[in-house]
Protein backbone atom coordinates (compact mmCIF):
# COMPACT_ATOMS: atom_id res chain seq x y z
CA UNK A 1 0.00 0.00 0.00
CA UNK A 2 1.32 3.45 -0.87
CA UNK A 3 1.82 5.47 2.31
CA UNK A 4 3.58 8.49 0.77
CA UNK A 5 2.09 9.65 -2.51
CA UNK A 6 4.58 12.52 -2.96
CA UNK A 7 7.52 10.09 -3.05
CA UNK A 8 5.49 7.01 -4.04
CA UNK A 9 6.67 4.96 -1.05
CA UNK A 10 4.91 1.78 -0.05
CA UNK A 11 4.75 0.25 3.40
CA UNK A 12 6.61 -2.79 2.03
CA UNK A 13 9.48 -0.63 0.71
CA UNK A 14 9.74 1.13 4.07
CA UNK A 15 9.86 -2.19 5.95
CA UNK A 16 12.75 -3.38 3.79
CA UNK A 17 14.79 -0.39 4.98
CA UNK A 18 14.06 -1.02 8.67
CA UNK A 19 16.43 -3.04 10.81
CA UNK A 20 15.08 -6.17 12.47
CA UNK A 21 13.96 -6.48 16.06
CA UNK A 22 12.40 -3.40 17.49
CA UNK A 23 14.29 -0.53 15.88
CA UNK A 24 12.20 2.68 15.82
CA UNK A 25 13.76 5.32 13.55
CA UNK A 26 12.14 8.71 13.22
CA UNK A 27 10.03 9.54 10.18
CA UNK A 28 12.86 11.79 8.97
CA UNK A 29 15.34 8.92 9.28
CA UNK A 30 13.02 6.72 7.23
CA UNK A 31 12.98 9.33 4.45
CA UNK A 32 16.78 9.57 4.51
CA UNK A 33 17.07 5.77 4.25
CA UNK A 34 14.68 5.82 1.31
CA UNK A 35 16.80 8.49 -0.41
CA UNK A 36 14.10 11.15 -0.46
CA UNK A 37 12.63 13.90 1.69
CA UNK A 38 9.16 14.74 2.95
CA UNK A 39 7.11 17.14 0.88
CA UNK A 40 3.59 17.72 2.17
CA UNK A 41 3.94 15.74 5.42
CA UNK A 42 0.53 14.03 5.26
CA UNK A 43 2.22 10.62 5.36
CA UNK A 44 4.09 11.17 8.64
CA UNK A 45 1.49 9.38 10.77
CA UNK A 46 1.25 6.48 8.33
CA UNK A 47 5.02 6.04 8.21
CA UNK A 48 5.23 6.22 12.01
CA UNK A 49 2.54 3.53 12.19
CA UNK A 50 4.50 1.28 9.81
CA UNK A 51 7.64 1.75 11.93
CA UNK A 52 5.72 1.02 15.15
CA UNK A 53 4.06 -2.05 13.65
CA UNK A 54 7.40 -3.37 12.42
CA UNK A 55 9.06 -2.80 15.79
CA UNK A 56 6.19 -4.40 17.70
CA UNK A 57 6.03 -7.44 15.44
CA UNK A 58 9.77 -8.05 15.52
CA UNK A 59 9.65 -9.17 11.92
CA UNK A 60 13.07 -9.72 10.45
CA UNK A 61 12.00 -9.42 6.85
CA UNK A 62 9.08 -10.06 4.57
CA UNK A 63 9.80 -13.17 2.54
CA UNK A 64 7.25 -12.09 -0.06
CA UNK A 65 5.34 -15.35 0.24
CA UNK A 66 2.10 -13.79 1.45
CA UNK A 67 2.49 -14.73 5.11
CA UNK A 68 3.02 -11.26 6.63
CA UNK A 69 0.30 -8.69 7.37
CA UNK A 70 1.59 -6.38 4.65
CA UNK A 71 1.33 -9.06 1.97
CA UNK A 72 -2.17 -10.00 3.07
CA UNK A 73 -3.23 -6.33 3.06
CA UNK A 74 -1.73 -5.83 -0.41
CA UNK A 75 -3.65 -8.84 -1.65
CA UNK A 76 -6.92 -7.53 -0.24
CA UNK A 77 -6.35 -4.07 -1.74
CA UNK A 78 -5.71 -5.44 -5.22
ChimeraX attribute file (.defattr): number of C-alpha atoms within 10 A of each C-alpha:
attribute: neighborCount
match mode: 1-to-1
recipient: residues
	/A:1	16
	/A:2	15
	/A:3	20
	/A:4	19
	/A:5	12
	/A:6	15
	/A:7	16
	/A:8	10
	/A:9	18
	/A:10	16
	/A:11	18
	/A:12	18
	/A:13	14
	/A:14	18
	/A:15	22
	/A:16	13
	/A:17	13
	/A:18	21
	/A:19	16
	/A:20	16
	/A:21	14
	/A:22	17
	/A:23	14
	/A:24	19
	/A:25	16
	/A:26	13
	/A:27	21
	/A:28	15
	/A:29	12
	/A:30	21
	/A:31	18
	/A:32	12
	/A:33	14
	/A:34	15
	/A:35	9
	/A:36	13
	/A:37	16
	/A:38	16
	/A:39	11
	/A:40	10
	/A:41	11
	/A:42	13
	/A:43	19
	/A:44	16
	/A:45	12
	/A:46	15
	/A:47	23
	/A:48	17
	/A:49	14
	/A:50	22
	/A:51	23
	/A:52	16
	/A:53	16
	/A:54	22
	/A:55	20
	/A:56	13
	/A:57	13
	/A:58	14
	/A:59	16
	/A:60	15
	/A:61	16
	/A:62	15
	/A:63	9
	/A:64	10
	/A:65	8
	/A:66	13
	/A:67	10
	/A:68	13
	/A:69	12
	/A:70	18
	/A:71	17
	/A:72	12
	/A:73	12
	/A:74	14
	/A:75	11
	/A:76	8
	/A:77	8
	/A:78	6
